[in-house]
Amino acid sequence: MTRQTSRSDVLVFLVVTLGVGLRFLRLDADPYYYDWIGYVTDEGRWVDQARELALFGRSGEPGPSLHVLVGPLFQALSYGVFRVLDVSVLSSRLLSAVSGSVLLVAFWLAMRRRVSAPALLVTMTMLAFQEDLIVFSRVAVPEMTVMAAQFLIYLAITSRRHRPWALVLAGAASLVTVGIKIAALPVVGIFALLVLIQPRDPSWARSRWRDVTLFLTGLVSPLAVLAALWAALGPADLLPRAVALMNVVVSPSSFYAALGFVFEDPMAPVLNLWLLALWCALVGWRAAGPVMDATSRCALVTSVTWVAVYAVVMLGLGYFPNRYKIHILVPMAVAIAVGLTLLERAGRARIDALFERAGAARTAFMLGFLGLPTAVVIAPLVGATVGLLGGEPERLRVKMVCTLLAMVVTALALVMVGRRRRLSSVFFLVFPVTAALIWSTAQRTGLYDAPFWATARFGPHAAGWLLMLLVSAGVAGVASGALRDAPGATFVLAARASALWYLVLCLPALVPAYLTPHYSIPRVSRQLATLLADVAEPIGSSGVDGLFREGRLHYLTVHRAWPAAARPGVMAIMFNFRDPDRILEREYCLTDVLPLYVSPTYFRAHASVVPTSALGESVRIYRRRGADGCR
């Protein structure tokens, strides 16, 4: 599908340009992130062997780390960067910044001819300015490299050109993503499923099983080479360590914990906004009917399947941190862009017809689906009412029950809309989106410093929430009337307003990171290189592996407990360190404490974590006690 360049296309280009710039600007600054401070450790571990080879021409002692096993290609790519630019905090993060930018540019180039400009503007804004995607494009971990590669593989699988070699390359590239990070393995299975189930163009007669065979051929072919490399380079102790790691990763999560994610996890507010956009896209898919083309149908079937299967994996496994969960945003973005295009193309009449059918003869499932977002935004009001009656709305079970009650009320309202036509069905599209954006804006800017669900202050929470719902209803009513008069222009205006609003939502998290950046990671790294320059033996590192990228110090990773071998003469420690025998107190002297910056938003999201310095965290340096004790 081709179209002429519009003002929205220009805005999309500006969004992509600014998004790429944000991934490189002040790249060596400390991350400003609400959910994770383990980057201090993991940034070093993901490039440890690349650093050793670039600085000293050999791998670390006593042998390669576990991260070589779980991400050998990321180490290899990092080594290539270090050979060109030397080892530093900035150079170690370049691979992630480039990968994040590739994802943005590739998505823009691939989708700009397939979807409408307003829909692409909304989706690109979400991709370009989403806090998690920016942060992981600015730290030396493999997440963005894997995500960019997976999107390119998805494009090859769903290409309309149907070239057999593209599927073989897609299979080989899928194995590459596993080499970048072994956690990408579930998506390889998802890709094989997408090859099998994607809708076919009527002119394409080849068997789907043949396509799967081509994909698997590309996937399996490089394994012989990898096996040979393992036999030549893989130490014997890595396999048992990998098996132990896999036992932790594949342990199942509880059903209760999976349900609790969307209610209580720090990442839930962000993902729920994306889910709301995905819901609008699915309504567009359902309403489009005969106006949907084969390309859009293929994109929706494959992307929604990817989202659904990945959601089961990420919620079903016991160990699946949020930095793995953000991978689901890539297929969600595809579905959102295509679905919003179909929503625009369907028009008001088809949307009304969809809700009419739902109100008259649809199943309870369909009613629940159409009313789910509205039910979610009125559920906190139900929860506050429970609190006023003496209940405990902060409990997860109460939240679930309140949501179910709200869904029943919303379903009844949809039945009335379908039968009596008192309200436009468009109202039920605009109302939850407006309510979610208003609450997110008020909460992120501090205008309404209260959680989504009521806790102790039931009365004020109920009053504030009711006011927000009334304002949202007014905005939805005005939007419904405007769509009746000028549907095309109103959709374009709504898309631009939504994109701008989402950008405003992201600003509180983005602005401090760029206007008042901190550089404690490279500063402390240089301080360590100076303080410990006289130490010849490897320094014990517990949690501070990422603080050796600005010097040539030798270090040995100590996994938060004393090693079985001889204890190091110097220990650099951050976070908790298991020392039940109080060896540090008896045999070492605390010589230096170096403050390290951590975003205040992290401590607000994790109330149980207590800062250990004025900046947030601290690095503690211990030297072995001399004959005259500690001076």
C-alpha positions, 0 to 999 in steps of 0.5 A: 500500500502506498500513500502520499507524504502527509504532515503526520509522516513528517512528525513520524520522521521527527519522532524517529530522529529524536528517539535515535538522539536520546539513545546516544546523548550522554550515553556514559551517564548513569541510568535513570531507571525505576525497576533495576539497579543490577546494571552495575553488576551486569554491565560488567559481566556481559562484557567481561571476557571481551574486556579481558581479551581487548586489554590483556589478550587473554580470557579471564582467570581461572576461566571464562565466566558464565556469561560467555555461555549464555551470551557468547556473540554479545561478548564477541560483538563487544570485543569488536567494539573494544578493538576499535574504540578501546574499553570504556563505559561509553564504548561498552554501551555503543552496541546497545545504542546502535541496536535500539536505533536500528529497531526504531529505524527498521520499524519506521521503514518497514511499516510506513508503507503498510499502515496509516501515518496517524497510526504509525505516529502513535506507535513510533512515539511509544517505541521512541520515548518509552522509558524502558526501551531507552534505558536498555538502549543505554546500558551494556546488556543484550536486550536491545540487540536481541529485540532489534534482531528479532524484529528483522527476523519477523520481517523476513518471516512475514515478507510478501516476496516468499523467497525460500532463502529468506526463511533459511536466513531467518532460521540462522538469524534466530540461532544468532539471537540465542547466541547473543542471549540464551533467554531468546530461545523461547522466541525461536519456537514462536518464530517457527510457529509463525512460519506455520500459521501465518495466512497465505497469499492466494497466489502462494501455493507452497506447503507451509510445512516446507516453509517450516522445514526451510526455517529449521534448516537455517536454524539447525545448520550452524549447530555443528560449528557451535558444537566444534567451538564448544569442544575446543573452547568450552571449559568442563565446569560451564555445562554444570553451571548452565544446567543449574541456571536453566533449572532456576529459569524454567521453574514454573511461576504460580498462577496467583503471581502471574495474575498479580503482575498486571496489578502490582508489578512496578512495570505494570502501569507501562505495560497496561498502557500498551495493552490498552493500545493493543485492545484498541487495535484488536477492536479495529481488527474486529471491526474492519471486516471486508476492508482488511487486506491480506497484508494486514491480516498476516501482520495481525495474526502473527504479531498477536500470536507472538504476544500471546505465546510470549505472555504465557512464557513470561508469566509462567516462568518463575524467573523472568525479570522485567528486562526480559518482559520488555521484549513483548513490546516489539510484537505489540508495536506491530499489532498496534500500528496495523490495528489502529490503521484498521480502526481508522479504515473501519470508520464509525459505522462498523464500530457501532455495528460491532458494539450493537452485535455485542449488545444483542447476541454476543457471548459473555466473552465478547462482552467482557472483551469490549468492556474490559478497559472501561471495567478496569478504570472504574474498578478502583472506584469499586475498590474504594467503596469496598474500603469504605465498607470495611474491606481491604482494597489493597489485597490482590483478591479484592482487586480481582473481585472488584474488576470482575464486578466492574466488568459485569456493570460494563457488560450491562451498559454495553447491552443497553448501548446495543439495544437503545443507542443512548450512547455512541459505542465510540464512547467506550473506546475513548473513555478508558483511553482518556481516563488512563492517560489522565491518571498516568499524567496526574500520577507521574507529574505528582498532581495526584500522588496516589496509587491506582488502587486505594490503600488507607485513604478510601474517601479521598481516593474515591472522590479523586477517582470519581472526579477523574472518571467524570472528566474522562466521560466528558472528553469521551462525549465530546470526542464521540460527537466530533467523530460523528461530524468529521470522522477522518479529521477527528481520527488524525487529531486524536492520533496526534493528541495521543502521541503528544500525550504519551510523550508528555507522560514519558517526560518526567522519567526522561528529563532528569536523565538528560538535564541533570545527569550523573556520571558516578559509574565512570567516575568511580571506575576511574577512582578504583583504577587509581586507588587500586593501581598498586594491587597486582593480584586480581581484585575480588568483585562482588556486585561491582563488575561494571566498575572496571571499564575505565581502567586496566585492573585485574578482577575476579568475580565473587558471587556474593559469598567467599570463593572456595579458593584462596581469598583475594587480598582486596575486595570491592563490594556492592549490595549484599555479601554473605559473610556469616563467619564475619571474615571481612570484620576479622581479616579485612579493613574497610579503606574506602567507601565510594558513592554511586548514583541510583535514581530516586524512582527506584527507591520509590518503586522498591520501598524495602530497599534502603539507600546506603549513601547520599547518592543512593548506593555505595561501593565498599573497598576492603584490604586484607588486614596487616600485621599492625591492624587497620590504620 
